[in-house]
Amino acid sequence: MERNRYDAIVVGAGPNGLAAGITLQRQGLSVLIVEGKDSVGGGMRSAELTLPGYLHDVCSAIHPMALMSPFFKSVPLQDFGVEFIQPTYAAAHAFDDGSAALLHQSLEKTARGLGTDEQAYLDFMGPLLEDMPRLLPGLLGPFTFPEHPVALAKFGLKALPPATWSVNRFKTKEARGLWAGMAAHSIQPLENVATSAFGIMLAAAAHLHGWPVPKGGSQSLANALSDYFISLGGEIRTGFLVNNLKELPPSKVILMDVTPKQLARIAADELSTSYRGRLNNYRYGSGVFKVDWALDGQIPFTSEVCKGAGTVHLGNTFEDIARYEGGISKNIESDKPFILLAKQSAFDPTRAPEGKHTAWAYCHIPNGSTRDMTAAIENQIELVAPGFKDLIKEKHVMGPSQIEAYNPNYIGGDINGGVQDIFQLYSRPVLSVSPYRTSASNIYICSSSTPPGGGVHGMCGYHAARQALKDIFKIQIPF
């Protein structure tokens, strides 16, 4: 340690921990970030998981929220080596019959591809896109009195209903399937209240900024954030796994980029019994099962348009996907999962040797499930891309237990830091005036278990740091 005492210490160097550290360091404080792994990144790491020369994103791969995030917009990412690549199409939704629906960056092109649902899509998304820039600061943070109540009310009328209700505005299988894929990113039954919000936010991200791929892997984004933090005078120590806060050097405040389970354990001596009890009542969500492949060539989708999409959703119709996602919440597993597939190497040649490719895919699975979904995922891809299996050179598999071992924040394979349903969207980790405060006046939580929840956007860490600056250092920074 270069110092004996710090103004602030951040535990965890994922996107939110790095965002918290940067926000504090910008105010001239002395800030230390400690990370249990040997490299920074959390959910933004990349590695040669299969064969030498094949670079895979360990967790996050496509970054729909990165260019929408007010925090990321404030960081000079390009100056620190980040180059975002826009695939030809943001996403495609592949149907079992070989056809596909497309999510373009253009609202109008997306709508035109939906046939008789063209006007319905324009009427649904058009007004939301007009209001989105002024609503984003409020939507990507803790619940506060809205600055734009009329615009927020219009958003709420479309965002609060279940995805199973909102889909009724569409008639074609293309529009309904595309909507299912967007809403299923919520990782919960599509009949749940507010699942429409997830579909809206992801579609809006595509139309406003695309679904970009960081050149050289998601690790490039993590490295840029850490390098920027260090350039401001901050310090990072990796390979420092914190099991008890007593292991840390003295500081005025500690920000924890961990979920409630880790917080209750690591800070047990500092937190009140009642607060720990509330943390232990926190609900974790479904897990994921992930496969990475080293491939001999590009995935041979039957639909040509799928080849131009950075992300491809598989799972057939809206009804099929709703059935699968609903079953997961009841611990019912199926051989026909909803799959999220990314094809980074199709647009970023740095990911694989010349002429070769990588692919990344996962499906949702009951929390902590031990079922091997590899065959189910590969069979689903083979159905819409005959010959896919013949291209596989090597694969790397991570089930819920391996995912949690990789990152202790992913309890049972839950990559969102807890269920993001209507009951736990703004009350994460506990219902409080400020969800980032804990029962200890100098300890804050800054992980995806706080608003606005999961995703690579850094807003949880940013808001937690703003709260700590106000409470501890009497510094107020404008949003």
WOPE-V220276 format. One record per residue. RES is the residue in one small letter. PHI is phi in whole degrees, 0 to 359 (* if undefined). PSI is psi as a letter, one per 40 degrees, with the letter a starting at -180 (* if undefined). Layout:
BEGIN
res=RES phi=PHI psi=PSI
res=RES phi=PHI psi=PSI
END
This chain:
BEGIN
res=m phi=* psi=h
res=e phi=280 psi=d
res=r phi=239 psi=i
res=n phi=266 psi=e
res=r phi=211 psi=i
res=y phi=233 psi=i
res=d phi=290 psi=d
res=a phi=214 psi=i
res=i phi=235 psi=h
res=v phi=249 psi=h
res=v phi=259 psi=h
res=g phi=111 psi=h
res=a phi=245 psi=f
res=g phi=279 psi=a
res=p phi=303 psi=d
res=n phi=283 psi=d
res=g phi=296 psi=d
res=l phi=294 psi=d
res=a phi=296 psi=d
res=a phi=296 psi=d
res=g phi=298 psi=d
res=i phi=297 psi=d
res=t phi=299 psi=d
res=l phi=289 psi=d
res=q phi=295 psi=d
res=r phi=299 psi=d
res=q phi=269 psi=e
res=g phi=82 psi=e
res=l phi=279 psi=i
res=s phi=267 psi=h
res=v phi=234 psi=h
res=l phi=242 psi=h
res=i phi=251 psi=h
res=v phi=247 psi=i
res=e phi=225 psi=h
res=g phi=291 psi=d
res=k phi=280 psi=i
res=d phi=277 psi=e
res=s phi=220 psi=i
res=v phi=280 psi=i
res=g phi=137 psi=d
res=g phi=59 psi=b
res=g phi=276 psi=e
res=m phi=243 psi=f
res=r phi=268 psi=i
res=s phi=230 psi=i
res=a phi=199 psi=i
res=e phi=278 psi=g
res=l phi=282 psi=d
res=t phi=249 psi=c
res=l phi=230 psi=i
res=p phi=303 psi=h
res=g phi=91 psi=e
res=y phi=255 psi=h
res=l phi=263 psi=h
res=h phi=244 psi=i
res=d phi=277 psi=h
res=v phi=294 psi=d
res=c phi=234 psi=c
res=s phi=292 psi=i
res=a phi=230 psi=d
res=i phi=259 psi=i
res=h phi=235 psi=g
res=p phi=299 psi=d
res=m phi=269 psi=e
res=a phi=299 psi=d
res=l phi=277 psi=e
res=m phi=269 psi=d
res=s phi=292 psi=h
res=p phi=302 psi=d
res=f phi=293 psi=d
res=f phi=299 psi=d
res=k phi=296 psi=d
res=s phi=274 psi=e
res=v phi=257 psi=h
res=p phi=284 psi=g
res=l phi=300 psi=d
res=q phi=297 psi=d
res=d phi=294 psi=e
res=f phi=246 psi=f
res=g phi=94 psi=e
res=v phi=275 psi=h
res=e phi=233 psi=h
res=f phi=271 psi=h
res=i phi=253 psi=h
res=q phi=262 psi=h
res=p phi=301 psi=i
res=t phi=305 psi=d
res=y phi=236 psi=i
res=a phi=299 psi=d
res=a phi=203 psi=i
res=a phi=230 psi=i
res=h phi=241 psi=h
res=a phi=270 psi=h
res=f phi=259 psi=i
res=d phi=298 psi=d
res=d phi=277 psi=e
res=g phi=96 psi=e
res=s phi=276 psi=i
res=a phi=204 psi=i
res=a phi=252 psi=i
res=l phi=241 psi=h
res=l phi=255 psi=h
res=h phi=278 psi=i
res=q phi=292 psi=d
res=s phi=283 psi=h
res=l phi=299 psi=d
res=e phi=294 psi=d
res=k phi=294 psi=d
res=t phi=299 psi=d
res=a phi=298 psi=d
res=r phi=298 psi=d
res=g phi=283 psi=e
res=l phi=259 psi=e
res=g phi=59 psi=b
res=t phi=291 psi=e
res=d phi=267 psi=e
res=e phi=304 psi=d
res=q phi=291 psi=d
res=a phi=298 psi=d
res=y phi=290 psi=d
res=l phi=298 psi=d
res=d phi=292 psi=d
res=f phi=284 psi=d
res=m phi=271 psi=d
res=g phi=305 psi=d
res=p phi=299 psi=d
res=l phi=294 psi=d
res=l phi=293 psi=d
res=e phi=296 psi=d
res=d phi=271 psi=e
res=m phi=303 psi=d
res=p phi=304 psi=d
res=r phi=276 psi=e
res=l phi=273 psi=d
res=l phi=306 psi=d
res=p phi=304 psi=d
res=g phi=283 psi=d
res=l phi=288 psi=d
res=l phi=258 psi=f
res=g phi=193 psi=a
res=p phi=290 psi=i
res=f phi=291 psi=h
res=t phi=221 psi=i
res=f phi=296 psi=h
res=p phi=292 psi=h
res=e phi=283 psi=d
res=h phi=233 psi=g
res=p phi=298 psi=d
res=v phi=292 psi=d
res=a phi=297 psi=d
res=l phi=293 psi=d
res=a phi=296 psi=d
res=k phi=296 psi=d
res=f phi=297 psi=d
res=g phi=299 psi=d
res=l phi=298 psi=d
res=k phi=263 psi=d
res=a phi=273 psi=d
res=l phi=284 psi=d
res=p phi=295 psi=i
res=p phi=296 psi=i
res=a phi=298 psi=d
res=t phi=292 psi=d
res=w phi=272 psi=d
res=s phi=297 psi=d
res=v phi=295 psi=e
res=n phi=292 psi=e
res=r phi=285 psi=e
res=f phi=251 psi=i
res=k phi=247 psi=d
res=t phi=280 psi=i
res=k phi=295 psi=d
res=e phi=295 psi=d
res=a phi=293 psi=d
res=r phi=292 psi=d
res=g phi=293 psi=d
res=l phi=300 psi=d
res=w phi=295 psi=d
res=a phi=300 psi=d
res=g phi=297 psi=d
res=m phi=293 psi=d
res=a phi=291 psi=d
res=a phi=289 psi=e
res=h phi=296 psi=e
res=s phi=291 psi=e
res=i phi=54 psi=f
res=q phi=200 psi=i
res=p phi=303 psi=h
res=l phi=289 psi=e
res=e phi=275 psi=e
res=n phi=288 psi=i
res=v phi=301 psi=h
res=a phi=76 psi=e
res=t phi=293 psi=d
res=s phi=297 psi=d
res=a phi=299 psi=d
res=f phi=293 psi=d
res=g phi=298 psi=d
res=i phi=297 psi=d
res=m phi=295 psi=d
res=l phi=287 psi=d
res=a phi=294 psi=d
res=a phi=297 psi=d
res=a phi=301 psi=d
res=a phi=297 psi=d
res=h phi=287 psi=d
res=l phi=271 psi=d
res=h phi=222 psi=e
res=g phi=81 psi=i
res=w phi=247 psi=g
res=p phi=279 psi=i
res=v phi=245 psi=h
res=p phi=287 psi=h
res=k phi=299 psi=h
res=g phi=83 psi=e
res=g phi=103 psi=i
res=s phi=298 psi=d
res=q phi=301 psi=d
res=s phi=296 psi=d
res=l phi=290 psi=d
res=a phi=297 psi=d
res=n phi=296 psi=d
res=a phi=295 psi=d
res=l phi=296 psi=d
res=s phi=291 psi=d
res=d phi=295 psi=d
res=y phi=295 psi=d
res=f phi=301 psi=d
res=i phi=294 psi=d
res=s phi=296 psi=d
res=l phi=278 psi=e
res=g phi=109 psi=e
res=g phi=282 psi=i
res=e phi=238 psi=i
res=i phi=232 psi=h
res=r phi=234 psi=h
res=t phi=265 psi=i
res=g phi=67 psi=f
res=f phi=241 psi=g
res=l phi=273 psi=h
res=v phi=270 psi=h
res=n phi=255 psi=e
res=n phi=208 psi=h
res=l phi=298 psi=e
res=k phi=294 psi=e
res=e phi=283 psi=e
res=l phi=272 psi=i
res=p phi=291 psi=i
res=p phi=298 psi=i
res=s phi=202 psi=i
res=k phi=280 psi=d
res=v phi=208 psi=i
res=i phi=234 psi=h
res=l phi=247 psi=h
res=m phi=251 psi=h
res=d phi=270 psi=g
res=v phi=222 psi=i
res=t phi=271 psi=i
res=p phi=306 psi=d
res=k phi=299 psi=d
res=q phi=290 psi=d
res=l phi=300 psi=d
res=a phi=297 psi=d
res=r phi=277 psi=d
res=i phi=291 psi=d
res=a phi=254 psi=f
res=a phi=305 psi=d
res=d phi=288 psi=e
res=e phi=259 psi=d
res=l phi=263 psi=i
res=s phi=289 psi=i
res=t phi=299 psi=d
res=s phi=293 psi=d
res=y phi=292 psi=d
res=r phi=299 psi=d
res=g phi=298 psi=d
res=r phi=293 psi=d
res=l phi=297 psi=d
res=n phi=288 psi=e
res=n phi=271 psi=e
res=y phi=297 psi=i
res=r phi=259 psi=h
res=y phi=266 psi=i
res=g phi=257 psi=a
res=s phi=298 psi=i
res=g phi=265 psi=a
res=v phi=229 psi=i
res=f phi=238 psi=h
res=k phi=238 psi=i
res=v phi=229 psi=h
res=d phi=245 psi=i
res=w phi=234 psi=i
res=a phi=263 psi=h
res=l phi=240 psi=i
res=d phi=283 psi=e
res=g phi=192 psi=a
res=q phi=291 psi=i
res=i phi=295 psi=h
res=p phi=275 psi=g
res=f phi=300 psi=i
res=t phi=299 psi=d
res=s phi=276 psi=h
res=e phi=298 psi=d
res=v phi=293 psi=d
res=c phi=296 psi=d
res=k phi=291 psi=d
res=g phi=264 psi=e
res=a phi=262 psi=h
res=g phi=288 psi=d
res=t phi=236 psi=h
res=v phi=233 psi=h
res=h phi=265 psi=h
res=l phi=233 psi=i
res=g phi=155 psi=e
res=n phi=71 psi=b
res=t phi=276 psi=i
res=f phi=303 psi=d
res=e phi=296 psi=d
res=d phi=297 psi=d
res=i phi=290 psi=d
res=a phi=298 psi=d
res=r phi=294 psi=d
res=y phi=294 psi=d
res=e phi=295 psi=d
res=g phi=293 psi=d
res=g phi=292 psi=d
res=i phi=303 psi=d
res=s phi=294 psi=e
res=k phi=254 psi=e
res=n phi=62 psi=f
res=i phi=259 psi=h
res=e phi=256 psi=i
res=s phi=222 psi=i
res=d phi=274 psi=e
res=k phi=232 psi=g
res=p phi=280 psi=i
res=f phi=280 psi=h
res=i phi=238 psi=h
res=l phi=250 psi=h
res=l phi=241 psi=h
res=a phi=240 psi=i
res=k phi=236 psi=g
res=q phi=301 psi=d
res=s phi=292 psi=e
res=a phi=293 psi=d
res=f phi=237 psi=e
res=d phi=231 psi=g
res=p phi=293 psi=e
res=t phi=287 psi=e
res=r phi=277 psi=e
res=a phi=207 psi=i
res=p phi=301 psi=i
res=e phi=304 psi=h
res=g phi=83 psi=e
res=k phi=253 psi=i
res=h phi=213 psi=i
res=t phi=240 psi=i
res=a phi=214 psi=i
res=w phi=220 psi=h
res=a phi=207 psi=i
res=y phi=211 psi=i
res=c phi=229 psi=i
res=h phi=278 psi=i
res=i phi=207 psi=i
res=p phi=306 psi=i
res=n phi=306 psi=h
res=g phi=77 psi=e
res=s phi=301 psi=i
res=t phi=256 psi=e
res=r phi=289 psi=h
res=d phi=273 psi=h
res=m phi=262 psi=e
res=t phi=303 psi=d
res=a phi=297 psi=d
res=a phi=298 psi=d
res=i phi=293 psi=d
res=e phi=294 psi=d
res=n phi=296 psi=d
res=q phi=294 psi=d
res=i phi=293 psi=d
res=e phi=301 psi=d
res=l phi=298 psi=d
res=v phi=258 psi=e
res=a phi=217 psi=g
res=p phi=304 psi=h
res=g phi=101 psi=e
res=f phi=302 psi=d
res=k phi=298 psi=d
res=d phi=292 psi=e
res=l phi=272 psi=e
res=i phi=287 psi=h
res=k phi=267 psi=d
res=e phi=200 psi=i
res=k phi=220 psi=i
res=h phi=227 psi=h
res=v phi=243 psi=h
res=m phi=226 psi=h
res=g phi=270 psi=a
res=p phi=307 psi=d
res=s phi=292 psi=d
res=q phi=291 psi=d
res=i phi=294 psi=d
res=e phi=292 psi=d
res=a phi=294 psi=d
res=y phi=293 psi=d
res=n phi=220 psi=h
res=p phi=302 psi=e
res=n phi=289 psi=d
res=y phi=271 psi=g
res=i phi=299 psi=h
res=g phi=62 psi=f
res=g phi=87 psi=e
res=d phi=283 psi=h
res=i phi=274 psi=e
res=n phi=260 psi=e
res=g phi=68 psi=f
res=g phi=122 psi=i
res=v phi=303 psi=h
res=q phi=250 psi=f
res=d phi=273 psi=i
res=i phi=298 psi=d
res=f phi=278 psi=e
res=q phi=229 psi=e
res=l phi=282 psi=d
res=y phi=253 psi=e
res=s phi=252 psi=f
res=r phi=264 psi=h
res=p phi=276 psi=e
res=v phi=220 psi=i
res=l phi=287 psi=h
res=s phi=202 psi=i
res=v phi=301 psi=d
res=s phi=234 psi=h
res=p phi=292 psi=e
res=y phi=275 psi=d
res=r phi=285 psi=i
res=t phi=242 psi=a
res=s phi=285 psi=e
res=a phi=263 psi=h
res=s phi=295 psi=e
res=n phi=246 psi=e
res=i phi=236 psi=h
res=y phi=233 psi=i
res=i phi=249 psi=h
res=c phi=229 psi=f
res=s phi=271 psi=a
res=s phi=291 psi=e
res=s phi=278 psi=e
res=t phi=239 psi=i
res=p phi=297 psi=i
res=p phi=266 psi=e
res=g phi=99 psi=a
res=g phi=293 psi=i
res=g phi=122 psi=i
res=v phi=270 psi=g
res=h phi=219 psi=e
res=g phi=74 psi=e
res=m phi=287 psi=d
res=c phi=296 psi=d
res=g phi=294 psi=d
res=y phi=297 psi=d
res=h phi=291 psi=d
res=a phi=296 psi=d
res=a phi=294 psi=d
res=r phi=299 psi=d
res=q phi=294 psi=d
res=a phi=294 psi=d
res=l phi=299 psi=d
res=k phi=290 psi=d
res=d phi=285 psi=d
res=i phi=268 psi=d
res=f phi=252 psi=e
res=k phi=57 psi=f
res=i phi=246 psi=h
res=q phi=249 psi=h
res=i phi=246 psi=h
res=p phi=292 psi=i
res=f phi=288 psi=*
END
